[in-house]
Amino acid sequence: MRYKTREIAVLSLLTALCVVGRLLTNWLPNMQPITAILLLISFYMGWRQAMVVSTLSILITNFYLGMGIWTFAQILSFILVIIFSSLLDHYLPWLTKRLVFQVILCVAVSMLYGFLVTLMLAPFWGVTKFWPYYLAGVSFDVMHSISTVGFFLVLKQPLSKIFGQYLRVETTKVKQIDSK
């Protein structure tokens, strides 16, 4: 798939937003805006764009915060979360259009992300009993869920305006091309 210059610019700015947001909130355990931003990107722009932003955001921030085997688990977990939310948006569009369900989805994908990262990393740490190990870290997943809901509620309005403007320009160009 080829990306247009305008789309690359928008994806770069969204990646920068994720990177800066994660680095600014790094001192708070499991509180970061990336999950909320990725959900909004997947709803408005699509899953491919959300995957690009997620992969770049994790790679760039982990250069600062520390690169390790967890980087692959984070990237793969975000990709699976994006696929999950995109499938919900595709097959149950009413679910992702109402704010109440969006908040529930924020909690669900944050918990899913934590579960997937734990599931992927447990064998590398030599964990033999997964469930006690996972349950010991659930409080961090809950904090991640709370922060995702908070960031989603704060960022939804300004980002939806930006996405709306971006999509309007793209739709106008498509209509102009179709009429020629």
Buried (B, 14 or more C-beta within 10 A) or exposed (E): EEEEEEBEEBBEEBBBBBBEBBBEBEEEEBBBBBBBBBBBBBBBBEBBBBBBBBBBBBBBBBEEBEEEEBBEBBBBBBBBBBBBBBEBBEEEEEBBEEEEBBBEBBBBBBBBBBBBBBBBBBEEEEBEEEEEBBEEBEEBBBBBBBBBBBBBBEBBEEBEEBBEEBEEEBEEEEEEEEEE
